[in-house]
């Protein structure tokens, strides 16, 4: 459930900062913050020894899409205009990366690994704040860590 809350928050931020905030500053702030959060998420899940390959792949896709959107936002482009204003392969690549993120989460759930079960159990009752600050991420200790 917390993943849904986080996704809804991101969509809301994209709408608010991408539409209502002064442009292009609002979009630059949005994509910069999402890039920082994506990068931190990748580092934390790696540091906590969560061997979640699809989750990590989705995180890399989110990070690349967010980083790409920073200079595009500075040019005045947004997710709605990149397909018409950029060469088609570039717009498709950005949208593919964005759409890959939920697909990667679904593929990770299908793997049903012990690490995914631990993350899911902690995430189920986590607040949005706990998800944003990564307090829901369990630390998995491996036999080789001892």
The first five atom37 places (N, CA, C, CB, O) and aatype in JSON, in Angstrom:
{
  "aatype": [20, 20, 20, 20, 20, 20, 20, 20, 20, 20, 20, 20, 20, 20, 20, 20, 20, 20, 20, 20, 20, 20, 20, 20, 20, 20, 20, 20, 20, 20, 20, 20, 20, 20, 20, 20, 20, 20, 20, 20, 20, 20, 20, 20, 20, 20, 20, 20, 20, 20, 20, 20, 20, 20, 20, 20, 20, 20, 20, 20, 20, 20, 20, 20, 20, 20, 20, 20, 20, 20, 20, 20, 20, 20, 20, 20, 20, 20, 20, 20, 20, 20, 20, 20, 20, 20, 20, 20, 20, 20, 20, 20, 20, 20, 20, 20, 20, 20, 20, 20, 20, 20, 20, 20, 20, 20, 20, 20, 20, 20, 20, 20, 20, 20, 20, 20, 20, 20, 20, 20, 20, 20, 20, 20, 20, 20, 20, 20, 20, 20, 20, 20, 20, 20, 20, 20, 20, 20, 20, 20, 20, 20, 20, 20, 20, 20],
  "atom_mask": [
    [1, 1, 1, 1, 1],
    [1, 1, 1, 1, 1],
    [1, 1, 1, 1, 1],
    [1, 1, 1, 1, 1],
    [1, 1, 1, 1, 1],
    [1, 1, 1, 1, 1],
    [1, 1, 1, 1, 1],
    [1, 1, 1, 1, 1],
    [1, 1, 1, 1, 1],
    [1, 1, 1, 1, 1],
    [1, 1, 1, 1, 1],
    [1, 1, 1, 1, 1],
    [1, 1, 1, 1, 1],
    [1, 1, 1, 1, 1],
    [1, 1, 1, 1, 1],
    [1, 1, 1, 1, 1],
    [1, 1, 1, 1, 1],
    [1, 1, 1, 1, 1],
    [1, 1, 1, 1, 1],
    [1, 1, 1, 1, 1],
    [1, 1, 1, 1, 1],
    [1, 1, 1, 1, 1],
    [1, 1, 1, 1, 1],
    [1, 1, 1, 1, 1],
    [1, 1, 1, 1, 1],
    [1, 1, 1, 1, 1],
    [1, 1, 1, 1, 1],
    [1, 1, 1, 1, 1],
    [1, 1, 1, 1, 1],
    [1, 1, 1, 1, 1],
    [1, 1, 1, 1, 1],
    [1, 1, 1, 1, 1],
    [1, 1, 1, 1, 1],
    [1, 1, 1, 1, 1],
    [1, 1, 1, 1, 1],
    [1, 1, 1, 1, 1],
    [1, 1, 1, 1, 1],
    [1, 1, 1, 1, 1],
    [1, 1, 1, 1, 1],
    [1, 1, 1, 1, 1],
    [1, 1, 1, 1, 1],
    [1, 1, 1, 1, 1],
    [1, 1, 1, 1, 1],
    [1, 1, 1, 1, 1],
    [1, 1, 1, 1, 1],
    [1, 1, 1, 1, 1],
    [1, 1, 1, 1, 1],
    [1, 1, 1, 1, 1],
    [1, 1, 1, 1, 1],
    [1, 1, 1, 1, 1],
    [1, 1, 1, 1, 1],
    [1, 1, 1, 1, 1],
    [1, 1, 1, 1, 1],
    [1, 1, 1, 1, 1],
    [1, 1, 1, 1, 1],
    [1, 1, 1, 1, 1],
    [1, 1, 1, 1, 1],
    [1, 1, 1, 1, 1],
    [1, 1, 1, 1, 1],
    [1, 1, 1, 1, 1],
    [1, 1, 1, 1, 1],
    [1, 1, 1, 1, 1],
    [1, 1, 1, 1, 1],
    [1, 1, 1, 1, 1],
    [1, 1, 1, 1, 1],
    [1, 1, 1, 1, 1],
    [1, 1, 1, 1, 1],
    [1, 1, 1, 1, 1],
    [1, 1, 1, 1, 1],
    [1, 1, 1, 1, 1],
    [1, 1, 1, 1, 1],
    [1, 1, 1, 1, 1],
    [1, 1, 1, 1, 1],
    [1, 1, 1, 1, 1],
    [1, 1, 1, 1, 1],
    [1, 1, 1, 1, 1],
    [1, 1, 1, 1, 1],
    [1, 1, 1, 1, 1],
    [1, 1, 1, 1, 1],
    [1, 1, 1, 1, 1],
    [1, 1, 1, 1, 1],
    [1, 1, 1, 1, 1],
    [1, 1, 1, 1, 1],
    [1, 1, 1, 1, 1],
    [1, 1, 1, 1, 1],
    [1, 1, 1, 1, 1],
    [1, 1, 1, 1, 1],
    [1, 1, 1, 1, 1],
    [1, 1, 1, 1, 1],
    [1, 1, 1, 1, 1],
    [1, 1, 1, 1, 1],
    [1, 1, 1, 1, 1],
    [1, 1, 1, 1, 1],
    [1, 1, 1, 1, 1],
    [1, 1, 1, 1, 1],
    [1, 1, 1, 1, 1],
    [1, 1, 1, 1, 1],
    [1, 1, 1, 1, 1],
    [1, 1, 1, 1, 1],
    [1, 1, 1, 1, 1],
    [1, 1, 1, 1, 1],
    [1, 1, 1, 1, 1],
    [1, 1, 1, 1, 1],
    [1, 1, 1, 1, 1],
    [1, 1, 1, 1, 1],
    [1, 1, 1, 1, 1],
    [1, 1, 1, 1, 1],
    [1, 1, 1, 1, 1],
    [1, 1, 1, 1, 1],
    [1, 1, 1, 1, 1],
    [1, 1, 1, 1, 1],
    [1, 1, 1, 1, 1],
    [1, 1, 1, 1, 1],
    [1, 1, 1, 1, 1],
    [1, 1, 1, 1, 1],
    [1, 1, 1, 1, 1],
    [1, 1, 1, 1, 1],
    [1, 1, 1, 1, 1],
    [1, 1, 1, 1, 1],
    [1, 1, 1, 1, 1],
    [1, 1, 1, 1, 1],
    [1, 1, 1, 1, 1],
    [1, 1, 1, 1, 1],
    [1, 1, 1, 1, 1],
    [1, 1, 1, 1, 1],
    [1, 1, 1, 1, 1],
    [1, 1, 1, 1, 1],
    [1, 1, 1, 1, 1],
    [1, 1, 1, 1, 1],
    [1, 1, 1, 1, 1],
    [1, 1, 1, 1, 1],
    [1, 1, 1, 1, 1],
    [1, 1, 1, 1, 1],
    [1, 1, 1, 1, 1],
    [1, 1, 1, 1, 1],
    [1, 1, 1, 1, 1],
    [1, 1, 1, 1, 1],
    [1, 1, 1, 1, 1],
    [1, 1, 1, 1, 1],
    [1, 1, 1, 1, 1],
    [1, 1, 1, 1, 1],
    [1, 1, 1, 1, 1],
    [1, 1, 1, 1, 1],
    [1, 1, 1, 1, 1],
    [1, 1, 1, 1, 1],
    [1, 1, 1, 1, 1]
  ],
  "atom_positions": [
    [[0.81, -1.2, 0.0], [0.0, 0.0, 0.0], [0.86, 1.27, 0.0], [-0.93, 0.0, 1.2], [0.5, 2.27, -0.62]],
    [[2.0, 1.21, 0.69], [2.84, 2.4, 0.76], [3.41, 2.74, -0.62], [3.99, 2.2, 1.77], [3.62, 3.91, -0.93]],
    [[3.66, 1.73, -1.44], [4.13, 1.98, -2.8], [3.11, 2.75, -3.62], [4.46, 0.67, -3.49], [3.46, 3.6, -4.43]],
    [[1.84, 2.44, -3.4], [0.78, 3.17, -4.08], [0.75, 4.62, -3.62], [-0.58, 2.51, -3.84], [0.57, 5.53, -4.43]],
    [[0.92, 4.84, -2.32], [0.95, 6.2, -1.78], [2.11, 6.98, -2.38], [1.06, 6.19, -0.24], [1.96, 8.15, -2.75]],
    [[3.27, 6.33, -2.47], [4.45, 6.99, -3.02], [4.22, 7.33, -4.5], [5.7, 6.11, -2.86], [4.55, 8.43, -4.94]],
    [[3.67, 6.38, -5.25], [3.39, 6.63, -6.66], [2.41, 7.77, -6.86], [2.85, 5.38, -7.31], [2.6, 8.61, -7.74]],
    [[1.37, 7.81, -6.03], [0.4, 8.89, -6.1], [1.05, 10.23, -5.77], [-0.77, 8.62, -5.15], [0.74, 11.25, -6.39]],
    [[1.96, 10.22, -4.78], [2.66, 11.46, -4.41], [3.52, 11.94, -5.59], [3.54, 11.23, -3.16], [3.54, 13.14, -5.89]],
    [[4.22, 11.03, -6.25], [5.07, 11.42, -7.38], [4.23, 12.0, -8.51], [5.9, 10.22, -7.88], [4.58, 13.03, -9.08]],
    [[3.12, 11.34, -8.84], [2.24, 11.85, -9.89], [1.7, 13.23, -9.51], [1.07, 10.86, -10.14], [1.63, 14.12, -10.36]],
    [[1.33, 13.41, -8.25], [0.84, 14.71, -7.78], [1.93, 15.77, -7.91], [0.36, 14.61, -6.32], [1.67, 16.88, -8.36]],
    [[3.16, 15.43, -7.51], [4.27, 16.37, -7.63], [4.53, 16.74, -9.09], [5.53, 15.79, -7.0], [4.79, 17.9, -9.41]],
    [[4.46, 15.74, -9.96], [4.66, 16.03, -11.39], [3.6, 17.01, -11.88], [4.62, 14.71, -12.23], [3.89, 17.94, -12.62]],
    [[2.37, 16.79, -11.44], [1.29, 17.68, -11.86], [1.44, 19.07, -11.26], [-0.07, 17.09, -11.47], [1.34, 20.07, -11.97]],
    [[1.7, 19.15, -9.95], [1.77, 20.44, -9.27], [3.02, 21.22, -9.69], [1.77, 20.24, -7.75], [2.91, 22.37, -10.12]],
    [[4.2, 20.6, -9.55], [5.43, 21.31, -9.88], [5.62, 21.48, -11.38], [6.62, 20.59, -9.29], [6.25, 22.43, -11.83]],
    [[5.08, 20.54, -12.15], [5.22, 20.63, -13.59], [4.2, 21.53, -14.25], [5.12, 19.28, -14.18], [4.4, 21.96, -15.39]],
    [[3.1, 21.82, -13.56], [2.04, 22.62, -14.17], [1.8, 23.95, -13.47], [0.75, 21.83, -14.18], [1.68, 24.99, -14.12]],
    [[1.75, 23.92, -12.16], [1.36, 25.13, -11.43], [2.52, 25.98, -10.97], [0.54, 24.75, -10.26], [2.38, 27.2, -10.82]],
    [[3.66, 25.38, -10.74], [4.82, 26.15, -10.27], [5.39, 26.95, -11.44], [5.91, 25.21, -9.66], [5.21, 26.58, -12.6]],
    [[6.08, 28.06, -11.13], [6.73, 28.82, -12.2], [7.67, 27.92, -13.0], [7.51, 30.03, -11.62], [8.43, 27.14, -12.43]],
    [[7.61, 28.05, -14.31], [8.4, 27.18, -15.18], [9.55, 27.96, -15.8], [7.52, 26.57, -16.29], [9.4, 29.15, -16.05]],
    [[10.68, 27.36, -16.05], [10.97, 25.94, -15.91], [11.48, 25.54, -14.53], [11.97, 25.54, -16.94], [11.79, 24.38, -14.3]],
    [[11.56, 26.5, -13.61], [12.14, 26.22, -12.28], [11.42, 25.09, -11.56], [12.11, 27.47, -11.43], [12.07, 24.23, -10.97]],
    [[10.09, 25.07, -11.6], [9.34, 24.04, -10.9], [9.68, 22.65, -11.39], [7.87, 24.28, -11.06], [9.86, 21.72, -10.6]],
    [[9.77, 22.5, -12.71], [10.1, 21.19, -13.28], [11.54, 20.8, -12.99], [9.86, 21.18, -14.79], [11.83, 19.63, -12.74]],
    [[12.45, 21.76, -13.02], [13.85, 21.46, -12.71], [13.97, 20.99, -11.27], [14.74, 22.7, -12.96], [14.69, 20.03, -10.99]],
    [[13.28, 21.66, -10.35], [13.3, 21.25, -8.94], [12.71, 19.84, -8.8], [12.51, 22.26, -8.06], [13.27, 19.0, -8.1]],
    [[11.59, 19.6, -9.45], [10.94, 18.28, -9.39], [11.87, 17.17, -9.86], [9.67, 18.28, -10.25], [12.09, 16.21, -9.13]],
    [[12.43, 17.3, -11.05], [13.26, 16.23, -11.6], [14.58, 16.09, -10.85], [13.53, 16.48, -13.07], [15.13, 14.99, -10.76]],
    [[15.08, 17.19, -10.32], [16.3, 17.1, -9.51], [16.02, 16.35, -8.21], [16.85, 18.52, -9.2], [16.82, 15.51, -7.8]],
    [[14.9, 16.66, -7.57], [14.54, 15.97, -6.32], [14.29, 14.49, -6.57], [13.29, 16.63, -5.67], [14.72, 13.64, -5.79]],
    [[13.59, 14.17, -7.65], [13.34, 12.76, -7.97], [14.64, 12.04, -8.3], [12.35, 12.65, -9.15], [14.81, 10.88, -7.92]],
    [[15.56, 12.7, -8.99], [16.87, 12.09, -9.29], [17.63, 11.79, -8.02], [17.7, 13.02, -10.19], [18.2, 10.71, -7.86]],
    [[17.64, 12.75, -7.1], [18.34, 12.55, -5.82], [17.71, 11.39, -5.05], [18.32, 13.84, -4.96], [18.42, 10.56, -4.49]],
    [[16.39, 11.34, -5.01], [15.69, 10.28, -4.29], [15.93, 8.93, -4.95], [14.19, 10.58, -4.23], [16.12, 7.93, -4.25]],
    [[15.91, 8.89, -6.28], [16.17, 7.63, -6.99], [17.59, 7.13, -6.73], [15.95, 7.81, -8.51], [17.8, 5.94, -6.47]],
    [[18.55, 8.03, -6.79], [19.94, 7.65, -6.53], [20.14, 7.16, -5.11], [20.85, 8.82, -6.79], [20.84, 6.17, -4.88]],
    [[19.53, 7.85, -4.16], [19.61, 7.44, -2.76], [18.94, 6.1, -2.55], [18.98, 8.5, -1.85], [19.43, 5.27, -1.78]],
    [[17.82, 5.87, -3.21], [17.12, 4.59, -3.11], [18.0, 3.45, -3.6], [15.81, 4.63, -3.92], [18.07, 2.39, -2.97]],
    [[18.66, 3.65, -4.72], [19.56, 2.61, -5.25], [20.68, 2.32, -4.27], [20.14, 3.03, -6.61], [21.01, 1.16, -4.02]],
    [[21.27, 3.36, -3.71], [22.37, 3.19, -2.77], [21.91, 2.47, -1.5], [22.99, 4.55, -2.41], [22.59, 1.57, -1.01]],
    [[20.76, 2.87, -0.97], [20.26, 2.27, 0.28], [19.9, 0.81, 0.08], [19.05, 3.05, 0.79], [20.24, -0.03, 0.91]],
    [[19.2, 0.49, -1.0], [18.83, -0.91, -1.21], [20.07, -1.77, -1.43], [17.87, -1.06, -2.4], [20.09, -2.94, -1.04]],
    [[21.1, -1.22, -2.05], [22.36, -1.97, -2.22], [23.05, -2.12, -0.87], [23.29, -1.25, -3.24], [23.52, -3.21, -0.52]],
    [[23.12, -1.04, -0.1], [23.79, -1.04, 1.2], [23.12, -2.0, 2.18], [23.82, 0.38, 1.78], [23.79, -2.62, 3.0]],
    [[21.8, -2.1, 2.1], [21.05, -2.98, 3.0], [20.99, -4.4, 2.46], [19.65, -2.43, 3.2], [20.26, -5.24, 2.99]],
    [[21.74, -4.66, 1.44], [21.91, -6.0, 0.89], [20.6, -6.63, 0.41], [22.53, -6.88, 1.93], [20.34, -7.82, 0.61]],
    [[19.79, -5.81, -0.22], [18.57, -6.34, -0.82], [18.9, -6.74, -2.25], [17.39, -5.28, -0.78], [19.06, -5.89, -3.12]],
    [[18.99, -8.02, -2.49], [19.32, -8.52, -3.82], [18.03, -8.61, -4.63], [20.04, -9.91, -3.74], [17.43, -9.67, -4.76]],
    [[17.64, -7.46, -5.16], [16.39, -7.36, -5.9], [16.72, -6.83, -7.3], [15.37, -6.43, -5.17], [16.64, -5.63, -7.54]],
    [[17.08, -7.72, -8.24], [17.57, -7.25, -9.54], [16.55, -6.45, -10.35], [18.0, -8.43, -10.35], [16.91, -5.44, -10.96]],
    [[15.29, -6.85, -10.35], [14.29, -6.08, -11.1], [14.01, -4.75, -10.43], [12.99, -6.89, -11.24], [13.83, -3.74, -11.11]],
    [[13.97, -4.74, -9.11], [13.77, -3.5, -8.35], [14.9, -2.52, -8.68], [13.72, -3.79, -6.82], [14.65, -1.34, -8.91]],
    [[16.14, -3.03, -8.68], [17.29, -2.19, -8.99], [17.23, -1.7, -10.44], [18.6, -2.96, -8.74], [17.53, -0.54, -10.71]],
    [[16.84, -2.57, -11.36], [16.73, -2.17, -12.77], [15.69, -1.07, -12.93], [16.37, -3.39, -13.65], [15.9, -0.12, -13.69]],
    [[14.56, -1.2, -12.22], [13.54, -0.15, -12.25], [14.06, 1.15, -11.66], [12.3, -0.59, -11.51], [13.73, 2.23, -12.15]],
    [[14.87, 1.04, -10.6], [15.46, 2.23, -9.99], [16.43, 2.93, -10.93], [16.16, 1.86, -8.7], [16.47, 4.16, -10.99]],
    [[17.21, 2.15, -11.65], [18.15, 2.72, -12.63], [17.36, 3.42, -13.74], [19.07, 1.63, -13.23], [17.73, 4.52, -14.16]],
    [[16.29, 2.79, -14.22], [15.46, 3.41, -15.27], [14.85, 4.72, -14.77], [14.33, 2.43, -15.71], [14.83, 5.71, -15.5]],
    [[14.36, 4.72, -13.53], [13.78, 5.95, -12.96], [14.84, 7.04, -12.85], [13.15, 5.67, -11.58], [14.58, 8.2, -13.17]],
    [[16.03, 6.67, -12.39], [17.12, 7.64, -12.26], [17.51, 8.21, -13.61], [18.33, 6.99, -11.59], [17.66, 9.43, -13.74]],
    [[17.67, 7.37, -14.61], [18.04, 7.85, -15.94], [16.97, 8.77, -16.53], [18.29, 6.68, -16.88], [17.29, 9.8, -17.12]],
    [[15.7, 8.39, -16.37], [14.63, 9.24, -16.89], [14.6, 10.58, -16.16], [13.27, 8.53, -16.73], [14.44, 11.63, -16.8]],
    [[14.76, 10.56, -14.84], [14.74, 11.81, -14.07], [15.91, 12.71, -14.44], [14.78, 11.5, -12.56], [15.74, 13.92, -14.63]],
    [[17.1, 12.13, -14.55], [18.27, 12.92, -14.92], [18.13, 13.51, -16.32], [19.54, 12.07, -14.84], [18.55, 14.64, -16.56]],
    [[17.55, 12.75, -17.23], [17.34, 13.24, -18.6], [16.35, 14.38, -18.63], [16.86, 12.1, -19.5], [16.48, 15.3, -19.44]],
    [[15.35, 14.33, -17.75], [14.31, 15.37, -17.76], [14.8, 16.71, -17.2], [13.12, 14.9, -16.96], [14.17, 17.73, -17.47]],
    [[15.88, 16.74, -16.46], [16.36, 18.02, -15.9], [16.72, 19.0, -17.02], [17.59, 17.79, -14.98], [16.16, 20.1, -17.06]],
    [[17.64, 18.66, -17.93], [17.95, 19.63, -18.99], [16.79, 19.85, -19.97], [19.17, 19.18, -19.76], [16.64, 20.93, -20.53]],
    [[15.98, 18.8, -20.16], [14.83, 18.98, -21.05], [13.82, 19.96, -20.44], [14.15, 17.63, -21.32], [13.21, 20.74, -21.16]],
    [[13.66, 19.91, -19.12], [12.77, 20.85, -18.44], [13.32, 22.27, -18.55], [12.59, 20.46, -16.96], [12.55, 23.22, -18.71]],
    [[14.62, 22.41, -18.47], [15.24, 23.73, -18.62], [14.96, 24.31, -20.01], [16.76, 23.64, -18.37], [14.91, 25.53, -20.19]],
    [[14.78, 23.44, -20.99], [14.43, 23.86, -22.36], [12.94, 24.13, -22.51], [14.87, 22.8, -23.37], [12.48, 24.53, -23.58]],
    [[12.17, 23.9, -21.44], [10.74, 24.15, -21.49], [9.9, 22.95, -21.91], [10.47, 25.27, -22.41], [8.71, 23.09, -22.17]],
    [[10.53, 21.78, -21.98], [9.79, 20.58, -22.37], [9.27, 19.84, -21.14], [10.67, 19.65, -23.2], [9.84, 19.97, -20.05]],
    [[8.21, 19.09, -21.31], [7.69, 18.25, -20.24], [7.33, 16.89, -20.81], [6.45, 18.92, -19.56], [7.55, 16.63, -22.0]],
    [[6.78, 16.02, -19.97], [6.47, 14.66, -20.43], [5.46, 14.66, -21.57], [5.94, 13.83, -19.28], [5.45, 13.74, -22.4]],
    [[4.62, 15.66, -21.62], [3.62, 15.73, -22.67], [4.17, 16.23, -24.0], [2.5, 16.62, -22.25], [3.6, 15.94, -25.05]],
    [[5.27, 16.97, -23.97], [5.79, 17.55, -25.21], [7.04, 16.86, -25.75], [6.09, 19.0, -24.99], [7.46, 17.14, -26.87]],
    [[7.64, 15.96, -24.97], [8.89, 15.36, -25.45], [8.68, 14.49, -26.69], [9.52, 14.54, -24.35], [9.59, 14.35, -27.5]],
    [[7.51, 13.9, -26.83], [7.27, 13.06, -28.0], [7.09, 13.87, -29.28], [6.03, 12.2, -27.78], [7.35, 13.37, -30.37]],
    [[6.66, 15.12, -29.15], [6.46, 15.95, -30.34], [7.64, 16.87, -30.62], [5.2, 16.77, -30.19], [7.86, 17.26, -31.77]],
    [[8.4, 17.22, -29.6], [9.48, 18.19, -29.76], [10.87, 17.56, -29.91], [9.5, 19.11, -28.6], [11.78, 18.21, -30.41]],
    [[11.03, 16.33, -29.49], [12.32, 15.65, -29.58], [12.27, 14.62, -30.69], [12.7, 14.98, -28.23], [11.19, 14.23, -31.14]],
    [[13.43, 14.17, -31.14], [13.4, 13.03, -32.07], [12.65, 11.87, -31.42], [14.86, 12.6, -32.47], [12.83, 11.59, -30.23]],
    [[11.83, 11.2, -32.19], [10.97, 10.15, -31.66], [11.71, 9.11, -30.83], [10.26, 9.48, -32.79], [11.2, 8.74, -29.77]],
    [[12.88, 8.61, -31.24], [13.55, 7.6, -30.43], [13.89, 8.08, -29.01], [14.82, 7.16, -31.12], [13.84, 7.31, -28.06]],
    [[14.24, 9.37, -28.88], [14.57, 9.88, -27.55], [13.33, 9.97, -26.67], [15.24, 11.27, -27.66], [13.37, 9.59, -25.5]],
    [[12.23, 10.47, -27.21], [10.99, 10.54, -26.45], [10.48, 9.17, -26.06], [9.94, 11.27, -27.26], [10.01, 8.96, -24.94]],
    [[10.58, 8.24, -26.99], [10.15, 6.86, -26.7], [11.04, 6.24, -25.63], [10.18, 6.0, -27.99], [10.55, 5.52, -24.76]],
    [[12.34, 6.52, -25.68], [13.26, 5.97, -24.67], [12.92, 6.5, -23.28], [14.73, 6.33, -25.03], [12.93, 5.73, -22.32]],
    [[12.62, 7.79, -23.16], [12.27, 8.35, -21.85], [10.97, 7.75, -21.34], [12.15, 9.89, -21.93], [10.89, 7.33, -20.19]],
    [[9.95, 7.71, -22.2], [8.68, 7.14, -21.77], [8.8, 5.65, -21.47], [7.62, 7.37, -22.85], [8.14, 5.15, -20.57]],
    [[9.64, 4.95, -22.22], [9.85, 3.52, -21.95], [10.48, 3.31, -20.59], [10.73, 2.89, -23.05], [10.11, 2.4, -19.85]],
    [[11.45, 4.17, -20.25], [12.09, 4.07, -18.93], [11.07, 4.31, -17.83], [13.25, 5.07, -18.81], [11.07, 3.6, -16.82]],
    [[10.22, 5.31, -18.01], [9.21, 5.63, -16.99], [8.21, 4.48, -16.85], [8.46, 6.94, -17.36], [7.86, 4.1, -15.73]],
    [[7.77, 3.92, -17.96], [6.8, 2.83, -17.92], [7.43, 1.51, -17.45], [6.18, 2.63, -19.29], [6.72, 0.62, -16.98]],
    [[8.74, 1.39, -17.56], [9.43, 0.18, -17.11], [9.43, 0.07, -15.59], [10.86, 0.16, -17.63], [9.48, -1.03, -15.06]],
    [[9.37, 1.2, -14.88], [9.47, 1.18, -13.41], [8.37, 0.31, -12.78], [9.38, 2.61, -12.86], [8.71, -0.6, -12.02]],
    [[7.09, 0.55, -13.05], [6.08, -0.34, -12.43], [6.17, -1.78, -12.94], [4.68, 0.19, -12.69], [5.89, -2.72, -12.2]],
    [[6.57, -1.96, -14.2], [6.76, -3.3, -14.72], [7.85, -4.03, -13.94], [7.11, -3.25, -16.23], [7.7, -5.2, -13.6]],
    [[8.94, -3.34, -13.66], [10.04, -3.94, -12.89], [9.59, -4.33, -11.49], [11.23, -2.97, -12.81], [9.98, -5.38, -10.98]],
    [[8.76, -3.5, -10.86], [8.26, -3.84, -9.53], [7.39, -5.1, -9.6], [7.45, -2.66, -8.94], [7.47, -5.96, -8.72]],
    [[6.58, -5.2, -10.64], [5.75, -6.39, -10.8], [6.59, -7.64, -11.05], [4.78, -6.2, -11.94], [6.29, -8.71, -10.52]],
    [[7.64, -7.51, -11.85], [8.52, -8.64, -12.1], [9.25, -9.06, -10.83], [9.53, -8.3, -13.2], [9.48, -10.25, -10.6]],
    [[9.62, -8.08, -10.01], [10.28, -8.41, -8.74], [9.32, -9.15, -7.82], [10.79, -7.13, -8.04], [9.71, -10.1, -7.15]],
    [[8.07, -8.72, -7.8], [7.07, -9.41, -6.98], [6.88, -10.85, -7.45], [5.73, -8.67, -7.02], [6.68, -11.75, -6.63]],
    [[6.95, -11.07, -8.74], [6.81, -12.43, -9.27], [7.97, -13.33, -8.85], [6.71, -12.4, -10.78], [7.8, -14.54, -8.71]],
    [[9.16, -12.75, -8.67], [10.32, -13.53, -8.21], [10.07, -14.05, -6.8], [11.61, -12.68, -8.25], [10.52, -15.15, -6.45]],
    [[9.36, -13.26, -6.0], [8.95, -13.66, -4.64], [10.14, -14.12, -3.79], [7.92, -14.77, -4.71], [10.07, -15.15, -3.11]],
    [[11.22, -13.36, -3.84], [12.42, -13.7, -3.08], [12.23, -13.35, -1.6], [13.65, -12.95, -3.64], [11.34, -12.58, -1.26]],
    [[13.05, -13.91, -0.72], [12.96, -13.58, 0.71], [13.18, -12.08, 0.96], [13.98, -14.39, 1.5], [12.58, -11.5, 1.86]],
    [[14.06, -11.48, 0.16], [14.31, -10.03, 0.33], [13.08, -9.22, -0.05], [15.52, -9.59, -0.53], [12.74, -8.25, 0.62]],
    [[12.41, -9.63, -1.13], [11.19, -8.94, -1.54], [10.1, -9.11, -0.48], [10.7, -9.48, -2.91], [9.37, -8.16, -0.17]],
    [[9.99, -10.32, 0.07], [9.0, -10.56, 1.12], [9.28, -9.67, 2.34], [9.0, -12.05, 1.55], [8.36, -9.12, 2.94]],
    [[10.56, -9.53, 2.69], [10.92, -8.69, 3.84], [10.6, -7.22, 3.56], [12.42, -8.84, 4.17], [10.05, -6.53, 4.42]],
    [[10.92, -6.76, 2.37], [10.62, -5.37, 2.01], [9.11, -5.15, 1.95], [11.27, -5.0, 0.65], [8.61, -4.14, 2.44]],
    [[8.4, -6.08, 1.35], [6.93, -5.95, 1.24], [6.27, -5.94, 2.61], [6.36, -7.1, 0.4], [5.35, -5.16, 2.85]],
    [[6.74, -6.8, 3.51], [6.15, -6.86, 4.85], [6.35, -5.54, 5.59], [6.75, -8.01, 5.65], [5.44, -5.05, 6.26]],
    [[7.55, -4.97, 5.47], [7.83, -3.7, 6.14], [7.08, -2.55, 5.47], [9.34, -3.41, 6.14], [6.69, -1.59, 6.13]],
    [[6.9, -2.65, 4.16], [6.25, -1.57, 3.4], [4.74, -1.54, 3.6], [6.56, -1.72, 1.93], [4.12, -0.49, 3.48]],
    [[4.17, -2.7, 3.89], [2.72, -2.82, 3.94], [2.08, -1.82, 4.91], [2.33, -4.22, 4.34], [1.02, -1.26, 4.61]],
    [[2.71, -1.61, 6.04], [2.13, -0.71, 7.04], [2.94, 0.57, 7.23], [2.0, -1.43, 8.37], [2.71, 1.32, 8.18]],
    [[3.88, 0.81, 6.33], [4.71, 2.01, 6.44], [3.92, 3.25, 6.03], [5.98, 1.88, 5.57], [3.06, 3.2, 5.14]],
    [[4.23, 4.34, 6.69], [3.61, 5.61, 6.31], [4.33, 6.16, 5.08], [3.65, 6.64, 7.48], [5.41, 5.69, 4.71]],
    [[3.73, 7.14, 4.46], [4.36, 7.77, 3.3], [5.71, 8.37, 3.7], [3.45, 8.86, 2.7], [6.68, 8.26, 2.95]],
    [[5.78, 8.98, 4.87], [7.04, 9.56, 5.35], [8.11, 8.49, 5.52], [6.81, 10.3, 6.69], [9.27, 8.71, 5.17]],
    [[7.73, 7.34, 6.04], [8.69, 6.25, 6.21], [9.21, 5.75, 4.87], [8.05, 5.09, 6.99], [10.37, 5.36, 4.75]],
    [[8.36, 5.77, 3.86], [8.79, 5.36, 2.53], [9.72, 6.42, 1.93], [7.56, 5.12, 1.6], [10.76, 6.08, 1.36]],
    [[9.36, 7.68, 2.05], [10.18, 8.76, 1.5], [11.57, 8.76, 2.14], [9.5, 10.13, 1.72], [12.57, 9.03, 1.47]],
    [[11.63, 8.47, 3.45], [12.9, 8.5, 4.18], [13.56, 7.13, 4.29], [12.69, 9.07, 5.56], [14.54, 6.98, 5.01]],
    [[13.03, 6.14, 3.6], [13.59, 4.79, 3.51], [13.62, 4.05, 4.85], [14.98, 4.85, 2.95], [14.42, 3.13, 5.01]],
    [[12.79, 4.43, 5.79], [12.76, 3.75, 7.08], [12.14, 2.36, 6.97], [11.99, 4.59, 8.09], [12.28, 1.55, 7.88]],
    [[11.46, 2.08, 5.88], [10.8, 0.79, 5.69], [11.74, -0.27, 5.09], [9.58, 0.95, 4.79], [11.36, -1.43, 4.98]],
    [[12.94, 0.12, 4.71], [13.86, -0.81, 4.06], [14.55, -1.67, 5.11], [14.92, -0.05, 3.19], [15.25, -1.14, 5.98]],
    [[14.36, -2.98, 5.04], [15.01, -3.86, 6.03], [16.49, -4.04, 5.69], [14.31, -5.23, 6.09], [16.89, -3.92, 4.53]],
    [[17.28, -4.32, 6.69], [18.69, -4.66, 6.46], [18.78, -6.18, 6.49], [19.64, -3.99, 7.54], [18.5, -6.81, 7.51]],
    [[19.17, -6.74, 5.4], [19.28, -8.2, 5.28], [20.71, -8.59, 5.61], [18.87, -8.69, 3.85], [21.65, -8.14, 4.95]],
    [[20.87, -9.42, 6.62], [22.21, -9.9, 6.97], [22.41, -11.27, 6.35], [22.4, -9.95, 8.51], [21.59, -12.17, 6.51]],
    [[23.49, -11.4, 5.65], [23.82, -12.67, 4.99], [24.83, -13.43, 5.85], [24.39, -12.42, 3.54], [25.54, -12.83, 6.66]],
    [[24.88, -14.73, 5.67], [25.85, -15.55, 6.41], [27.27, -15.08, 6.15], [25.7, -17.03, 6.04], [28.13, -15.14, 7.03]],
    [[27.53, -14.6, 4.93], [28.86, -14.11, 4.59], [29.18, -12.77, 5.25], [28.99, -13.97, 3.08], [30.34, -12.37, 5.28]],
    [[28.15, -12.07, 5.81], [28.37, -10.78, 6.47], [28.87, -10.95, 7.89], [27.09, -9.96, 6.47], [29.4, -10.01, 8.47]],
    [[28.71, -12.11, 8.45], [29.03, -12.31, 9.87], [30.49, -12.44, 10.11], [28.34, -13.51, 10.4], [30.92, -12.62, 11.25]]
  ]
}
